[in-house]
Amino acid sequence: MPLLPTLSTSFIVISAILVAIGWVLIARGKVHAHKKTMIAAAISALTFFIIYLSRTIFIGNTSFGGPEHLEIYYTIFLIFHIILATVGAVFGLVTLTLAFKRNIDKHRKLGPITSVIWFFTAITGVMVYLLLYIIYEGGETTSMIKAILGF
């Protein structure tokens, strides 16, 4: 198993698990524990993003190495995942901001939507990881620095 993709995927899974725990905590009225858990979920998601971005810049993204006839389906799935992750990240930032600004009514309405988006983001992220590194052997990897600067 490749270290950085496995590590970053683990952080996204941890983030989703923490969001689920946070959901249970707030349903039980444990506001302080909910807040701590959701901050930990956000830190876990941010850790994923830092590892992913660093890997993308310096090492590169791995292309799909599975059968050529499946590549179009993988690409469509990957685009769906990227859109979902972007929407989830924006919703997450807005939801956290609402909480920190004590706008609890809006936070309470947006939180469940954000959580569901984040669960699907985590699930599709794990699927991308499995397709790239476990089910099929990954394809070529080119770093952004090499691609942009040519060395």
C-alpha positions as a Markdown table, in Angstrom:
| # | Residue | x | y | z |
|---|---|---|---|---|
| 1 | Met | 0.0 | 0.0 | 0.0 |
| 2 | Pro | 1.4 | 3.4 | -0.9 |
| 3 | Leu | 2.0 | 5.5 | 2.3 |
| 4 | Leu | 0.8 | 9.0 | 1.5 |
| 5 | Pro | -2.5 | 8.0 | -0.3 |
| 6 | Thr | -3.2 | 5.5 | 2.4 |
| 7 | Leu | -2.5 | 8.1 | 5.1 |
| 8 | Ser | -4.6 | 10.8 | 3.5 |
| 9 | Thr | -7.5 | 8.5 | 2.9 |
| 10 | Ser | -7.3 | 7.4 | 6.5 |
| 11 | Phe | -7.7 | 11.0 | 7.6 |
| 12 | Ile | -10.8 | 11.5 | 5.5 |
| 13 | Val | -12.3 | 8.3 | 6.9 |
| 14 | Ile | -11.5 | 9.5 | 10.5 |
| 15 | Ser | -13.1 | 12.8 | 9.7 |
| 16 | Ala | -16.3 | 11.2 | 8.5 |
| 17 | Ile | -16.4 | 8.9 | 11.6 |
| 18 | Leu | -15.9 | 12.0 | 13.9 |
| 19 | Val | -18.7 | 13.8 | 12.1 |
| 20 | Ala | -21.0 | 10.8 | 12.7 |
| 21 | Ile | -19.9 | 10.8 | 16.4 |
| 22 | Gly | -20.5 | 14.6 | 16.6 |
| 23 | Trp | -24.0 | 14.1 | 15.2 |
| 24 | Val | -24.8 | 11.5 | 17.9 |
| 25 | Leu | -23.4 | 13.8 | 20.6 |
| 26 | Ile | -25.5 | 16.8 | 19.6 |
| 27 | Ala | -28.6 | 14.6 | 19.4 |
| 28 | Arg | -27.9 | 13.6 | 23.0 |
| 29 | Gly | -27.6 | 17.3 | 24.0 |
| 30 | Lys | -23.8 | 17.1 | 24.6 |
| 31 | Val | -23.0 | 20.4 | 23.1 |
| 32 | His | -19.4 | 20.8 | 24.4 |
| 33 | Ala | -18.4 | 17.2 | 23.3 |
| 34 | His | -20.1 | 17.9 | 20.0 |
| 35 | Lys | -18.0 | 21.0 | 19.5 |
| 36 | Lys | -14.7 | 19.3 | 20.3 |
| 37 | Thr | -15.5 | 16.3 | 18.1 |
| 38 | Met | -16.5 | 18.5 | 15.1 |
| 39 | Ile | -13.3 | 20.6 | 15.5 |
| 40 | Ala | -11.3 | 17.3 | 15.5 |
| 41 | Ala | -13.2 | 16.3 | 12.4 |
| 42 | Ala | -12.3 | 19.6 | 10.7 |
| 43 | Ile | -8.7 | 19.2 | 11.7 |
| 44 | Ser | -8.7 | 15.6 | 10.3 |
| 45 | Ala | -10.2 | 16.9 | 7.0 |
| 46 | Leu | -7.6 | 19.7 | 6.9 |
| 47 | Thr | -4.8 | 17.2 | 7.5 |
| 48 | Phe | -6.1 | 15.1 | 4.6 |
| 49 | Phe | -6.1 | 18.2 | 2.4 |
| 50 | Ile | -2.6 | 19.2 | 3.4 |
| 51 | Ile | -1.2 | 15.7 | 2.6 |
| 52 | Tyr | -3.2 | 15.5 | -0.6 |
| 53 | Leu | -2.1 | 19.0 | -1.8 |
| 54 | Ser | 1.5 | 18.4 | -0.9 |
| 55 | Arg | 1.5 | 15.1 | -2.7 |
| 56 | Thr | -0.2 | 16.6 | -5.7 |
| 57 | Ile | 2.4 | 19.4 | -6.0 |
| 58 | Phe | 5.6 | 17.5 | -5.3 |
| 59 | Ile | 4.8 | 13.9 | -6.3 |
| 60 | Gly | 1.8 | 14.1 | -8.5 |
| 61 | Asn | -1.6 | 12.5 | -8.9 |
| 62 | Thr | -1.7 | 8.9 | -10.0 |
| 63 | Ser | -3.6 | 8.1 | -13.2 |
| 64 | Phe | -6.1 | 5.2 | -13.5 |
| 65 | Gly | -4.2 | 2.0 | -14.1 |
| 66 | Gly | -7.2 | -0.3 | -14.6 |
| 67 | Pro | -8.6 | -1.6 | -17.9 |
| 68 | Glu | -8.9 | 1.0 | -20.6 |
| 69 | His | -12.6 | 0.3 | -21.2 |
| 70 | Leu | -13.3 | 1.3 | -17.5 |
| 71 | Glu | -11.3 | 4.5 | -17.6 |
| 72 | Ile | -14.2 | 6.7 | -18.8 |
| 73 | Tyr | -16.4 | 5.4 | -15.9 |
| 74 | Tyr | -13.6 | 6.0 | -13.5 |
| 75 | Thr | -13.1 | 9.5 | -14.8 |
| 76 | Ile | -16.8 | 10.3 | -14.5 |
| 77 | Phe | -16.8 | 8.9 | -10.9 |
| 78 | Leu | -13.7 | 11.0 | -10.1 |
| 79 | Ile | -15.3 | 14.2 | -11.4 |
| 80 | Phe | -18.4 | 13.4 | -9.3 |
| 81 | His | -16.1 | 12.9 | -6.2 |
| 82 | Ile | -14.2 | 16.1 | -6.8 |
| 83 | Ile | -17.4 | 18.2 | -7.2 |
| 84 | Leu | -18.8 | 16.5 | -4.1 |
| 85 | Ala | -15.6 | 17.1 | -2.1 |
| 86 | Thr | -15.5 | 20.7 | -3.1 |
| 87 | Val | -19.1 | 21.3 | -2.2 |
| 88 | Gly | -18.6 | 19.4 | 1.1 |
| 89 | Ala | -15.6 | 21.5 | 1.9 |
| 90 | Val | -17.4 | 24.8 | 1.3 |
| 91 | Phe | -20.5 | 23.6 | 3.2 |
| 92 | Gly | -18.1 | 22.5 | 6.0 |
| 93 | Leu | -16.5 | 25.9 | 6.2 |
| 94 | Val | -19.8 | 27.7 | 6.2 |
| 95 | Thr | -21.2 | 25.3 | 8.9 |
| 96 | Leu | -18.2 | 25.8 | 11.1 |
| 97 | Thr | -18.3 | 29.5 | 10.7 |
| 98 | Leu | -22.0 | 29.6 | 11.6 |
| 99 | Ala | -21.2 | 27.6 | 14.8 |
| 100 | Phe | -18.2 | 29.8 | 15.8 |
| 101 | Lys | -20.3 | 33.0 | 15.2 |
| 102 | Arg | -23.0 | 31.4 | 17.4 |
| 103 | Asn | -25.6 | 31.5 | 14.6 |
| 104 | Ile | -27.0 | 28.2 | 15.9 |
| 105 | Asp | -30.3 | 28.2 | 14.1 |
| 106 | Lys | -28.6 | 28.3 | 10.7 |
| 107 | His | -25.9 | 26.0 | 11.9 |
| 108 | Arg | -28.5 | 23.5 | 13.0 |
| 109 | Lys | -30.3 | 23.6 | 9.6 |
| 110 | Leu | -27.1 | 23.3 | 7.5 |
| 111 | Gly | -25.2 | 20.8 | 9.7 |
| 112 | Pro | -27.1 | 17.7 | 8.7 |
| 113 | Ile | -26.9 | 18.6 | 5.0 |
| 114 | Thr | -23.2 | 19.2 | 5.4 |
| 115 | Ser | -22.7 | 15.9 | 7.2 |
| 116 | Val | -24.5 | 13.8 | 4.6 |
| 117 | Ile | -22.4 | 15.5 | 1.8 |
| 118 | Trp | -19.3 | 14.7 | 3.8 |
| 119 | Phe | -20.3 | 11.1 | 4.3 |
| 120 | Phe | -20.7 | 10.6 | 0.6 |
| 121 | Thr | -17.4 | 12.5 | 0.0 |
| 122 | Ala | -15.6 | 10.1 | 2.3 |
| 123 | Ile | -17.2 | 7.0 | 0.7 |
| 124 | Thr | -16.4 | 8.1 | -2.8 |
| 125 | Gly | -12.9 | 9.1 | -1.7 |
| 126 | Val | -12.3 | 5.6 | -0.4 |
| 127 | Met | -13.7 | 4.2 | -3.7 |
| 128 | Val | -11.2 | 6.3 | -5.6 |
| 129 | Tyr | -8.4 | 5.1 | -3.4 |
| 130 | Leu | -9.4 | 1.5 | -3.8 |
| 131 | Leu | -9.6 | 1.8 | -7.6 |
| 132 | Leu | -6.2 | 3.5 | -7.9 |
| 133 | Tyr | -4.2 | 1.6 | -5.4 |
| 134 | Ile | -5.9 | -1.7 | -4.3 |
| 135 | Ile | -8.1 | -3.1 | -7.0 |
| 136 | Tyr | -5.9 | -1.9 | -9.9 |
| 137 | Glu | -2.3 | -0.9 | -10.0 |
| 138 | Gly | -1.9 | 2.8 | -10.3 |
| 139 | Gly | -0.9 | 4.4 | -13.6 |
| 140 | Glu | 1.7 | 7.1 | -14.2 |
| 141 | Thr | 2.4 | 9.8 | -11.7 |
| 142 | Thr | 3.6 | 13.3 | -12.6 |
| 143 | Ser | 4.1 | 16.1 | -10.2 |
| 144 | Met | 2.6 | 19.5 | -10.9 |
| 145 | Ile | 6.1 | 21.1 | -10.5 |
| 146 | Lys | 7.5 | 18.8 | -13.2 |
| 147 | Ala | 4.5 | 19.3 | -15.4 |
| 148 | Ile | 4.5 | 23.1 | -15.1 |
| 149 | Leu | 8.2 | 23.8 | -15.0 |
| 150 | Gly | 9.4 | 20.9 | -17.2 |
| 151 | Phe | 12.0 | 19.3 | -14.9 |
